[in-house]
Amino acid sequence: MRVFFSQGKQKKFINIILSKLSVKESAKLCNFSERTIRDWRRGKFSVDLKALRKLCKKTGISFPSNIKLKDDYWYTAYGSSAGGLAVYKKYGRIGGDPEYRKKKWYEWWNREGRYKQHPITKICLPIKKPRKSENLAEFVGIVMGDGSITKKQIIVTLHYKDDEKYSKFVVNLIKKLFNVHVGRYSYIKSSAIKIIISRRELIRFCVERLGLKQGNKVKQQIDMPDWIKRNKQYAIACVRGLVDTDGCVFTHRYKVNRKWYSYKKFCFTSFSKPLRQSVFDILKDNGLRARLAGKRDVRIDSKEDMNTYFRLFGFHNPKHLKRYKN
């Protein structure tokens, strides 16, 4: 808190105190510089409340009564408004000329900025490094499905409307696993929700410890890491992550003797042949009559197998669960 005296009273009161204590002694007592004490004596700045109480107690002078108290940063609202008004009067806008500012920035960037190594961008912030688990295997499936890994970011791209609820599940899963900040951004024009993690240590962990690939997934023909395929529960969780992102549940309708029939089918799509084969093998190992269809799909056709998939693998994406039950 700051102490405000009436006109001319601050100089007189501080001079009374300094008649009993030197400037040096007062500065040491209040833990301020000697220059600050002199500024108070000249009335240049308001006095700190705690410091004034210490000075009064030390000198035996009664604490002043005819004063006002204000918060330490009482002037910020007034100062910012006054500054903004002055800038507006001068330039006709807040912040100056944006085109001029951009031009000067590019001049600086081309002259010296691009040659500098920024100290902050070279620091790798720590992450929580979880043990191998079903949740971690499901995260791997999500990234292999609708995710991508660049040099600086992990990005999961989902549909902004159909996957809106599922995107919150993905964000919470990542936070729980790695204890990192997760950005979630909606791009309505491109019908996308992007979940972005900018953490180099996480990228290193995903590539070196989890076996994920950085760069184009199709060109590299990605596959499930061996540590997942060797564990039945991890494999189930990973397939669930893949299907929740790159799979679909749809209704097959057909007509026999003028009567319509319909039942649910399942399709997982990937342009990576090894990954399709791994998903197919895991479904078969769990008793499902899956089939490879064309050059990109793994399908489940029967109602019985769909029920088995729902019981063993399940869905965390509400849109799949809704389509399965309806």
Disulfide bonds with the S-S distance in Angstrom:
none
